[in-house]
Each structure stands twice: as C-alpha cells, then as structure tokens.
Amino acid sequence: MSRSIRLALVLFSLALTLTGSALACRTFRDQLDALETQAMLQHQRTVCGVESDFTAACAAARAAVSTDDFTTPARIGDSYTRAQQLILGASTPAFALLRDGTVEYSNTGLSGAALQQAAADTDTILLRDRQLLLASVLNTNQNIILVSAVDAAEAYTARDQLLLSWLAVQALVTLAALAAGWHYGKVQELNARQSRFVADLTHELKTPLTSMIGYADLLRSGMLDDARRRTAADAIYHESTRLESLSQQLLALQGLQKNGITLQAVDVAAVFHDVARSLPNAPLTLDAPAGATVQADRVLLADLLRNLAVNALHASTPGNTVRLICTDAGNGWRLAVIDTGCGIPAEAVPHLTEPFYRVDKARARADGGSGIGLALCAEIAAAFGTKLNFASEVGAGTTVSLTLPKGGPRHEKAVS
C-alpha cells in the first residue's frame, strides 16, 4: 500500500473519529438539556413539599407541649422522604438539607463537599458524579438550603451507546477502506509488473532483432567474403535460437499459469540422472537416497532442476562442481542445487523470480540467458505446492532449494 493511500486512510479515520465525538457530545448535551428541565420541575416540587412540611411541623410544635424539636432539617427530610415512599407510583426524590453550610440530611449518596459546592451557588445547575445538582434557599427562618440530585445516567448511556455504535461503524468503514486500499495497491502492483514485463519483453526482442537485421543487411549487400558471410550467418542463427528459446519458455510459463498438472510419485535419483544426461559435460555431483520419492511431475521437476543447475554452472568458475542433493525434511524431501560461485547480493534475492530480471545482465547475455528461467522455475514450484528458497553469500556461492511431499509408490494426486 502506497504512502499516499496510508495517509488518506489515517485522515479518513481521524475525520470519522472527530465526527463521532462531535455527535456524541451533541447527543450528551441534548440529553442533559432535557434532564435539566425535568430536574428543575422535580426540584420545585421537592422545595414546595419540604417547605410545607416545615410549616406544618412548626405549627405542630407551637401547639404541642414537648421538649422535642420536630422542626430540625433531619426530621423534616426523613419525614418527607418516607411520605413520598408511601405514595403509589411516585419516585422518591433525592435531596439534601444543609443548615449554615452543614449537611444535616441527605439521601443522595453524594459527598458533603459536592453538596456544599452546589449549595454555594443556587443559580447554577452542577453536574457531579453523573447527577444534576440544583440548590434553593427554603422559605424558613433557619437559613436552610435544599439541594436536589437528579440522576443523569440517561445522558451518559445515550452518549456511550452512540460512541459504541459509531466506533463499530468506523471500524467497518476503516476495514473496508483498508481492504479497498490493499486491493488498489495490488492492482497497481500488477499493472506495474505487466508494464515492466511488456517493456522488458520488447527490449529482449529488440536486441536480437537489431543484430539479425544488421547482419541480414550485410548479406543482402553481396559484398562479403566467405568468412564474413559465415560470421553473419552464425550470428543470425545464434540470435534466432535465442528468440526460439525465449518463445518456448514464455509459452511454457503461460501454460503453467493457465493449466493444471498431475502430481505422482517420482523417484528423485531418476530425476537427478535426467538432469545429468541433459548436461553431459557439466561437473555435477548427485546425492539422492535410494527410494526417495516425491509428489511431482518428472519432466517439469527435471526441467526446474536443470534450469537451476545451468544458472549455478554459469555463476561458478569453470571446473567447479555443482551439487544436486536430496535430504530428509520430515514429511517431505528437500531438493537443493548448491554452487560455490560468485553469489547473489542480498538486495537482488527478492527479484530473482521476476521475468527478465538479471543480477548481472552482461554475463547473462553472454551465457545466452533470457531471464525467464527462474520465473519458470518459480511457477513450476508453485504448481507443486511449494516455493523456491534462496540462500546466498557474495563470493561464497548459492543454494536454491525446495521441499516436496514424500510420495508413495504409484500414488497420484491431481492438482488444478
């Protein structure tokens, strides 16, 4: 995924977050506004009710001959609360009574500091511990302040639900955007690879064609001696065979990508000998345990190993031996082609299986390579359900390996 796409996704996610936060804040504020209206009405009812109880208590106290003080805030508050509890369908109001700044009655569950703070400002609605606090001075001669507490949990619940819903939407949209960005990046990468393939193929065709046209033009002039005529003919033949080899490898690569193959038990030692027979004068060392079989196609596996062996021979000093070995890998057999040649730079390894990629273009052209060989090997390995592994050190050599499942006698498996 490109940097610009990642930046766009980050900005998009940030915009969603800010939008969700703004909506949540607005919902919270709207809910609080509605609750404030209810709180004011409930507060007024409580103030009127408690003032009436104070008036009735004072009148009863004057009429009675008793030493008890029935007009204390604690008694009045407790009496009003119990009376409200007895009324069917009524909700018990939460309130506190403070006299001279001291909390003398409270059924709110709030701290004294919160209640005293609310009592200190009778013109403002405070929000403390998820409750709305309203305060009023009672119409008594005792300097009593009533503080009502109205539960504001509805506003918090509405805000939290909206935030969770928005986060879920944001997560889904972000995931969809990430998936779209990933697919867009893959499409861009595929387009770039196709463009690069066409450009490389055009270059590969142009080079031999230019040489062939030049030599053909010399032959047409009729002014060449026998030696130069033979040189021109040899050059045209050499470039023609290169083009033929390139076309055959491209067709083989296309066939592997479009058509399936059938896997069956293949004897590794027999495949190694097929490779050796196709390279009669090459210094190869073969090492395969007796009875080692793998799930593969014999012709394609031999072609894969032959391509790897040819690359290893080209990378090695003349006379150096290239080893083909087979070792037990648990559930499969590990086949490896090992050389002690010039090695491959680490930065080139990820590109080795790209069509037309060459580490040393000059040496590859001198050896007649087309740049398709390792791409074809990678496709064959993929058809076998595995991949090529490269381990190389510059100046020390290269090991190319693949692991194939062990195969039983005459066991076949169809792969599409």
Phi, psi and omega in degrees: 000131185288162181297320180296322178293317178299318179296319179297320179294320178297315179296320178296316179295320178296319178297319177297319180296314180296319179296315178297319179296318179296318178296319179296318179296319179294317177299317180298316181295318179297318179295320179295320178300316179295320180291327179296320178298315178296322182295321180295319179295316180295322180296317180297319178298317181294318178300312180299318181294317180291321177298318178298320178295321177298315181299316180293323181292321179294319179295319179294324182291323179291328182278335184266150175259095184207153177270350180287142177262098182280359184256015177290146179304324182297315181290319181296316181296317180293321180295317181293322180296315181293326178294320179292328179292335182276347181278122184294128176084356181269146176266137182286120181288147176261122182207169178221150177241126181239134176239122182056038176084358181254133179284114180255343175207140177199131171241022185270335185079004180272160180287158179297326181295320179294318180293319179295324178295319178293321181292334181287342181226094184278358181258000186234144173267121181259152176244110181224130177052044178062030176224143176271130183246126177235141183231143176214148176276127181285150180278070177227174179261020184247009180055055182255135178246131177258129178245116177268143177239120181245127182297126179252021183298331180300320181294318179294320180296316179297319178297313182295320179296319178295319179298316180295318178297318181292322177297321178296316178298317180298318180298315180295316181294319179295317178297318178297320179293320177297317178296318179296319178296320179296314179295321178297317177298320179294320178296318178298319179296318179295318178298319179295319180295319179295318178297317179295322179297314180297318180296316180294319180296318178300318179295318180297325179283324184294319184299306179291326180295321178298317179296316181296318180296320180296313180291324178296322179295322176296319180294324180293331182294334178071015184251028181252145173280176184299319183295314181289327176296319179293321178299317179296317180295319178298319180295317179297318179297316181298313181292327178295318178295325176298316178296321178296317178297317179298315180296321179295319180292322177296319177296319178297319179296317179295321179296321179294324182287336184258325187252152176275169177230166178249126179265139176212171181294124182235131179284123185295317181300322179295320179295318178301319180290328174299318179296315182297322180293328180283346177233073192298328184255010182278140179281085182251143172244124183252132181218098179226128179299145178297134178084001179288119179233149180228161175276109184195183170251124189299315183295314181293321179295319178296321178295319178299309183293327178294317177300316179295320180294320179296316177299319180295319179295320179293329181276350185260157173291139180309131181100338178289144184272140173254131185257134169248115185233155177229123181232153181288130179238037180083260180276358181213182175246134179264117178258131184222145173245121189238131175230166178243040185273213189284342180080173184234132176300145184301323183289344181271341187302315182297343184257002189298328184266008175282136179303135176072005178281135178226134176290312178240096186297321182295314181293321182296318179293321179297327180275358179083016182284149181255347183084006181261340189306307183289329174297319177294318178299317180296320178293322177296315179300318179296323177295332177277355181084026180219192179212163178277140176242130182247130173229117187216151175223127182300127180086351182245334179127180185222144173236123176246126185223161171211150180246126181242147179298147177292144182242140176273173180294126175060019178277130182238151179217127180272134179235129180260000000 
